[in-house]
Amino acid sequence: MKPPASIGQRLEEVDTPALILDLDGFERNIATLGKSLEGKTIRVRPHAKTHKCPEIAQRQIAAGAVGVCCQKVSEAEALVNGGIADVLITNEIVGAPKIARLATLSKRARIGVCVDDADNLRAVAASGARLDVYIELEVGMRRCGVAPGEPVLALAKEIVRHRKLRFAGLHAYHGRAQHVRSMHERRAAIDNAAKAVLLTKNLLEKNKIPCYVVTGAGSGTYMLEVENGAWDEIQPGSYLFMDADYAKNEWAAPLPRFEHALFVLATVMSRPAPDRAIVDAGLKASSVDSGMPLVFQKENLKYTHASDEHGWIEGEKLPALGEKLLLVPGHCDPTVNLYDWYVGVRRGVVEALWAITARGALT
């Protein structure tokens, strides 16, 4: 797909809808994460399901990350093809076609995977894949995962029987805690998750099964996991971009405040009535599963609802026909998945065009 802009173009010249990355804000967010972890002995493995882009992953690794995470084999393939040598798939991989691809990929890079079922584990082992295997621990997400304690021990004993599989540790991600608005409630959720982690880790070590890494945490809680001490590795993803839903959280110490760096550029395509303007960015341009986009730096305007190709802007002093607006997506991950390119802009000028090579990587 042809890039939607060209290097040196002014932002106002970029055709719309386009996915805009403010390079200064993006770089400051990477630096803010690093600064927040100064003096801490914690590994950083950012979640690439957010950005789906090897160019960005390379910059995260250059800033100190040990590798990246993703959710799908196809995402991992795109990242490895883009030069990323250490990828953890924080998901269960089920079915012969996917497991065969996983085995092939394990010959090209260091690959990790999550399991929560002995039959699935045996299918992965039978493929001949050489993998780091993490047991997904249920810590409150109520999605995938094994209950703490004895069920984990039983699965870990099964993993260590397979010569090509390495039991790497526990995947303990409390996704539901990420968007709990109050810091107090988020901290309580992570404290409860830590109890499950420590109980399970102690049981494994009592049975002489080393638990090398406990990995997890997201942008909304990662410093709580760091301070808690039960985790060895964190997986923040959205910190790079800071979408509209994350902005609704209470942000207080020990969590730093990140800034909005990802936008959808939209054009007013119609002014059909005095009470509304219509932009060319609707459901196909911005995910609304976590709410409507915000109109950036225009508190007088509100994006009220969307159809496939249209977005409704209401408020005072509505923009004129042809005027362009920056929208902060409600949820950055699925919004990124709608685009082929990041248009990297610095001080109003296009400086970079980065392909979103894992866009649409669903298998």
C-alpha positions, 0 to 999 in steps of 0.5 A: 500500500502506498504511503499516505504522505511524503517526507517533508510535507506539512501536516496540513497537506497530508490526506485524510484519514491518516494515522499521525505519530507525534515524534517528539511526544513518542520519544518523550514517552519512551524516555519517561518510561526509562526514567521511571525505572531508573535504579530498578532491577526490572526487565522491560518487554514492551507489548508490540500488539499496541504498535505492530511495527518493527521500526518502533520495536527496534527503538524500544530495544535501543532504549533498553528493552530485552525484546517485545511481546505480541499476541499472535503467531502472525504478529511474531512473524512480522516482527522477526521479519523486521529484525526483532530477535526475541519475541514472547507471544503472550497467548495460547497457540492452539491448532496444527497450522499455527503450531507448525508456524510457531515451530518454524519461527522458533528456528529463526529467533528466540520465541516464547509462548504461553500455555494453560493446558496440558494437551496443548502443551503436548501438541506444541512439544510434538512439533519439535519447536524449541521455545521458552514456555510460560504458564499463564497464571489467572490473577484476575483477568478472567480470560485464559490462565491456570489457577494459582498453586497446584494446577500450575505445579502439575503443568510445570512438571509436564513442561520440564519433561520435554527436552526442547521446551524450557520452562521460563516462568509465569505470565501474570497479567491483570488486564482488567486492572489497567483501566480501573480509574482510581489508583487505590483500586488498581493497587489493591488489584495488583496486590491481590495478583501478587499473592497468587504469583508468590504462592505459586512461585514458592510452590514451584521452587519448593518442588525444585522447579526454578521460576526464572521470570514472572512477566506481566503488567501494563501501562496503567499499573506497571510501577505497582508491579515494580514496587510490589516486587513479585514481577521480574519483567513488565509489558507496557504497550500503550504508554507510547501513544496514550489513548483517550481511555487511558487518559481517563485514569487517575495518574499519580505516583509512582506512575508517571504521566505519559502524553498523547502522541498518536492521532487520527488526522481528519478533515471536515467534509460537510457542514450540513447544519449550524449544530454539527460538522462531519469529518471523514474519520468514522468507524473505519478510521478509529476504534470506538470500543473504549469510547469516542475519540477526543478532539485534541486541544479543542475543548469546545468540540466533541466527537459525539458518534460515528458511522462507517465513514463519518464522524459527528463533531458538535460544540461551539465554534465549529470548524469550517469545511475543509478544516483538519482536526487531530483526534485522539483515539479511544483505544490505540491498539485496534485503531492502529490495526486500521492503518498501513502506515504511521505518518511521523510528524515533528513540529508540523512536518512529516519526518518519517513513514513507518510501515505497520507490517503486523497490521491485520495479523490475526492468526 
